[in-house]
Amino acid sequence: MSAPGRSFNVAILAMGGEGGGVLADWLVDLAEHNGYFAQTTSVPGVAQRTGATIYYVEMFPDARDGRTPVFALMPFPGDVDVVIASELMEAGRAIQRGFVTPDRTVFITSTHRVFSMTEKIAMGDGRVDADKLLEAGRAAARKLIVADFADAAERTGSVISAALFGALAASDETPFLPEAFEAAIRRGGVGVNTSLAAFAEGARLAAQPTAPSVVEALIEPPPSAVGRLLQPLAERIRCDFPAAAQRTLVAGIERLADYQDVAYAEAYLDRLAPLAALERDSGDARCRLLVETARHLALWLSYEDTIRVADLKTRRSRFDRVRAEVRSKPDQVLGIHEFMHPRLEEIADTLPEGLGRWLLATPWARNLVGRFSREGRVVRTSTVRGFLLLYFVASLRRIRRGTLRARIEMQRIDGWFATVTEVARTDYELAIAVASCQRLVKGYGDTHARGWRNFESLMNALPRLRGRADAAIQLRRLTEAALADEHGNALSAAREEIAA
C-alpha cells in the first residue's frame, strides 16, 4: 500500500469496446485500496459521431479527520492531471476541449487511427494529418507519452485499456507503485492473465526514451513478391517501365488480378505502355504523369459494383477478420447480418449490356423489379442460404466484361485516358491534373452519379483552360472545389470565378 499523498484526477477518452469503463474502475479500485477516496463518472458519446465516452476519475487522500471531499462530475478545462486517449483523433479532441495544458497535464495516447465519421464520409481524402495531431500533443502537454498501444493489446490478446493502464503506471506521475496497479487488475477477476500481459507491454512501450513517429507507424510495408501467376507481368514491368513507376504498377496488377483476372491486369499494362514511352521523352525522373495515371487507372478499372461487394463479403479472410474483431472463441457461433439495398440501376448494371438497357428502357419491367428493390434486405452470410446467395452474385465476375456497367465504365475510361495522353504532348503539368480528376469518380449509387457529374463538368471546362499558363493550377482548384461539398456549390462558384 502506498502512503496517501496529493489529490489526483484522470480523464479517459475511449470508444465503445475499448474497455474505458474497466480502466476507470481499475483506477477507483487502485485508489481505494491505497488510502484514497475515489469517484468515477462518465459522459457518453455516440462512438465516432460525437466523440468517445469521457470517463473521469478523481482521487483524494483520506485526511484521517473525518472530512470527505466533494468530487466533480466531469473534467474541467485546465484542471486535469492526466489525460488518456485511446486513439489519435480522440487525443486531438482532448486538446480542443482544453483538457491538456502545458503546465500540468501528462498526456498518454495511442498512435493508431480509427478514422472518424467526418473523415470517412469526406468526398476526397478527409483524413486528418496524424503528424499534426502529434505535434499539437507535444505543444499542449507537460509530458507526452505516445506509442501504438492498440498493437500491444492485439499482440497480447487483450484490450487497449490494459496497455494504457500500464503506460500510466510507467509514467511515474501517480502516487502508486506499479505493483499496486497489477493488484487492481487481479482484483478485477476477468481476463487477468491477458490484461497483465497487455499492462506489461504498455509499461514497456511507455518507458522507451522515444516513441516511433506516427508517419513510420502509418507507412505501408513494401509490397511482397507477386504470386506465380503474376510473375510474367512483374518481369514485364521491370523490363519495360521506368523504375520510378514500378512500385505503383506492381500494386496495380495485384489489385486488378484480384478484382477480375490476370488477363485484366495485363490489359492494364497494355494501356499504359504508350504513356510510358511518352514519359521517357518528358525528362521527368520521377515519372509523375505515369505514376499518377497508373494509380488512378487501377482504381477506376476496379470500380465498385454488386459483384465486387458480394465477392468481398463472402471471402474467408473477411469471416476470419470479423471473428478476430469480436474475439469469438472456436466453440462460439458467429452470426453476420449484411444490409443490402441494391437500386434498380445497380441491378441493371449487373446484367448483360443488352438486357440491362432493355430493363432501364421498359416501364413495366422497371416497375416489376422496382417492387423488389424498393426496400433493403438483411442477408445473413453466416448461414448457408445467405452465403450461397452472395456467392452466386460474386461468381458473375466471369461475365463482368459483358455487363452494362462494364461497357459504360470502359467507354468513360477510354475517353479520360485519351485526354490525358493528348494533353501530355503539349502541357505535362496539365496532363497530371487531368489524371488526378479521376478522384471524383468513385463509390456507387448516388455517390458515383454525383462524382461523375462533377468529373464531366471539369472535362467540359478543360478546353477553355488549355493554353493558359495557369491551366494546371486552375484545374486542380476546380477538382478541390468539386470535393468540397456534395451539392456542387463550391464548384459552381469556382467555375464562375475562373471564367470571369
Stockholm file with secondary structure:
# STOCKHOLM 1.0

chainA/1-500         MSAPGRSFNVAILAMGGEGGGVLADWLVDLAEHNGYFAQTTSVPGVAQRTGATIYYVEMFPDARDGRTPVFALMPFPGDVDVVIASELMEAGRAIQRGFVTPDRTVFITSTHRVFSMTEKIAMGDGRVDADKLLEAGRAAARKLIVADFADAAERTGSVISAALFGALAASDETPFLPEAFEAAIRRGGVGVNTSLAAFAEGARLAAQPTAPSVVEALIEPPPSAVGRLLQPLAERIRCDFPAAAQRTLVAGIERLADYQDVAYAEAYLDRLAPLAALERDSGDARCRLLVETARHLALWLSYEDTIRVADLKTRRSRFDRVRAEVRSKPDQVLGIHEFMHPRLEEIADTLPEGLGRWLLATPWARNLVGRFSREGRVVRTSTVRGFLLLYFVASLRRIRRGTLRARIEMQRIDGWFATVTEVARTDYELAIAVASCQRLVKGYGDTHARGWRNFESLMNALPRLRGRADAAIQLRRLTEAALADEHGNALSAAREEIAA
#=GR chainA/1-500 SS CCCCCSCEEEEEEECTTSCHHHHHHHHHHHHHTTTEEEEEEEECCCTTTSCCEEEEEEEEECCSSSCCCCCCSSCCTTCCSEEEESSHHHHHHHHHTTCCCTTTCEEEEECCCCCCHHHHSCSSCCCCCHHHHHHHHHHHCSEEEEECHHHHHHHHTSCHHHHHHHHHHHTTCSSSCHHHHHHHHHHHCSSHHHHHHHHHHHHHHHHSSSCCCHHHHHSCCCCCCCCGGGHHHHHHHHHHSCHHHHHHHHHHHHHHHHHTCHHHHHHHHHHHHHHHHHHHHHTCTTCHHHHHHHHHHHHHHTCCCHHHHHHHHTCHHHHHHHHHHTTCCTTSCCCCEEEECCCHHHHHHHSBHHHHHHHHHCHHHHHHHHHHHSSCEEEETTSHHHHHHHHHHHHGGGGGGGBHHHHHHHHHHHHHHHHHHHHHTTCHHHHHHHHHGGGGSCSSTHHHHHHHHHHHHHHHHHHHHTTCTTHHHHHHHHHHHHHHCTTSHHHHHHHHHHHC
#=GC SS_cons         CCCCCSCEEEEEEECTTSCHHHHHHHHHHHHHTTTEEEEEEEECCCTTTSCCEEEEEEEEECCSSSCCCCCCSSCCTTCCSEEEESSHHHHHHHHHTTCCCTTTCEEEEECCCCCCHHHHSCSSCCCCCHHHHHHHHHHHCSEEEEECHHHHHHHHTSCHHHHHHHHHHHTTCSSSCHHHHHHHHHHHCSSHHHHHHHHHHHHHHHHSSSCCCHHHHHSCCCCCCCCGGGHHHHHHHHHHSCHHHHHHHHHHHHHHHHHTCHHHHHHHHHHHHHHHHHHHHHTCTTCHHHHHHHHHHHHHHTCCCHHHHHHHHTCHHHHHHHHHHTTCCTTSCCCCEEEECCCHHHHHHHSBHHHHHHHHHCHHHHHHHHHHHSSCEEEETTSHHHHHHHHHHHHGGGGGGGBHHHHHHHHHHHHHHHHHHHHHTTCHHHHHHHHHGGGGSCSSTHHHHHHHHHHHHHHHHHHHHTTCTTHHHHHHHHHHHHHHCTTSHHHHHHHHHHHC
//
